[in-house]
Amino acid sequence: MADYNLRILERESQLRRRPDISRGIEMPGRGKGVSRVPLLGVIAAGAPIPVPDSDAWQSTPLETVEVPAEMVGRAQGVYALWVKGTSMIDALVDDGDIVLLEPARIVKNGEMAAVWLKSEKEATLKRFYQEKRRVRLQPANSTLSPILVSSQNVEVQGKVVGVLRRVG
C-alpha cells in the first residue's frame, strides 16, 4: 500500500525516489535555499511585557536567524522574536522558542499574532478573536485566562508563520 502511494506521488512529481540509497526519498524543490530573518527582540507568551512603543521591533536586529526558505515562503518582511512564557504551549510554542512573523495589521479570528496593547504599552503573543467591540486574546494553555480588551486598544503587529525550537 505504501509503495502504491509513493508511486503516485513520484508520477505527479511530488517526490523523487533514489533506488541507490536506503529510504532515498527526496522532495523536489525542498531544501533549496536559506532565508536570513532578523531577530528583533522578545515577545511574551504569558502576561504581556512592556515594550517602549508599537515600533519596538523595527529597530536594529539582535542577530539574524537562518531558516529554510520554504518556512518563509512568499511572506514579505518576515522577522523573528524570542518567546518568553508558556501561554501558547498547547499550540506547540514554548518558552525559548523563536516565532517567525509576517508583518500584518489585520489577522483572521484564531490566527496566532503578536499584539500591541496601546494604553498598557505591552505586547503579547496570543490567538486573536474579534468579538463585537472587543478583542479576545486567547492563550493556548488551559491554566490561563484570555485577555479581553477594547478593539481601540489593540494593534496587531504580525501573524505567526513559523516556529523554531532549539533542541538540547
N, C-alpha and C positions, 0 to 999 in steps of 0.2 A: 504494500500500500504506500509506504513512504517513497519507494523508488518511482512508483507511478506518478505521484505528485511532483517529485523532483524533475522528472522528465517533462512534465507540462511546464513547470517554471523555466526550465532550460530552453524549451522550444519557444517560449514567449520572451526570451532574453532577460528574464528576471534574475537568473543566476547562471553561473558558469561552473561546470564540474571539471576537475583535473584528475584524470584517472591515474596519473603517475604519483599522486600524493594521497595518503590515507586521509579520509574525510576532507578531500580537497574541493571545497565548495567556496566560490567567490561571488560577491555581489558586484556586478558591473557598476562602475561609477562611484563605488564606495571607497573611502579611504584616499580619495584624490584631493588632497589639499588640506591646509590648515588655515583657520582664521585666528587672527590675534584680536582678542577682545579686551578693552580696557577695564581693569578692576578699579572701581571708583569709590568704594567705601563699604559700609556696613548697613544692613537692614535688619530691623527687629522682627523676629518671629516669636512674638510673645507680647508683652506690654510695649507700646510704641516707645521709641527712643527719640530724644531731642536731636534735631539737626539744625544748623543755622538758618536755612531757608529752603524753599522748594527747589532751588537750583543747586543744592549742595553737591549733587552727584555730577555736575557739569564741569567740575574742576579738573586739575591735572591727575591722571591715573596714578594710583599707588604702584601698580605694576600692570603687566599685560598677561593674560591667560591664553594659552594656545588650546584651541578646541578643534575637533574635526569640522571641516567646512559644512558638512551636512547638518550639524547641530544648529548652525546659524541659518542655513537655508537662504531664502531670499530676503530675510529681515534686514532692515537698514538701521545703522546706528546702534547695534546691539552693545550693551555694556553689562558688566558683571558686578555683583555685590555679595559680600560675605554675609551669611545668615547667622544671626545671634538669637538663640532661643529654640524652643521646640513646639511652638503653636501650630506648625504645619507638618508635624511628624507623620500623621496619617495620610498625608499627600506625598510621602517619601521625601520630605525636605527636612533635614535635621540640622542641629546646631553645628556650625563649622563648614557646612556645605557652601557652595557658591552657586547662586542663581544667575542665569543669563536672562536679561530683559530686553525687550524691544521697546523703544520709546513709544508711548501711547498716552493719549489724554482720555480716551474712551475705551472701555472693555465691556465684554458681554457678561451678563449675570453668570456667576460661577467660575469665571476666569480668575486665576491667581495673579495678583497685581501688587506692585509697590505703590502705596497710597500715602500721600502727604495730608496730615490733618493741620489745616491752616492756622486756626486760632491757638492750638496747642504747640505748634511748631515742632511736630513729631512725625515720624514716619513708621510704617509697619508693612509687613507682608501678610496678606490675607486673601481669601476668596471674596470677591466683590459682588454685592447684590443691591441693586437699586430697588427701593420699596417706597413708592409714592414720594413723599418729601424728605425721606431719609435714606441713608445708606447703611446696610449691614455689612460689616467686615467680619467674615466668619472664619474662625480658626479651624484647622483640620486636626483637632486634638479634643477628645470628648471631655477632658477635665477643665477646659477653658470656655468662657462665655464669649459671645460675639460682642463686638464694639458697635454701638448704634450712634450715628452722628447725622447731623443735618447735611443735606445734599450740598448746601453752600459752603460747608466747612471741609469738603473733600476735594482733593486734586489727585487724579491718577497720574503717576509718573512713568509707569511702564508695565507691560504684561510679561509674565514668565514664559520663556520659550525653551528653557532647558535648565537642567540641574547637574552640577558636577560634585562628586563626592570623592574625597581623598580616603583611601583605604590604608589602615595601618597606623 
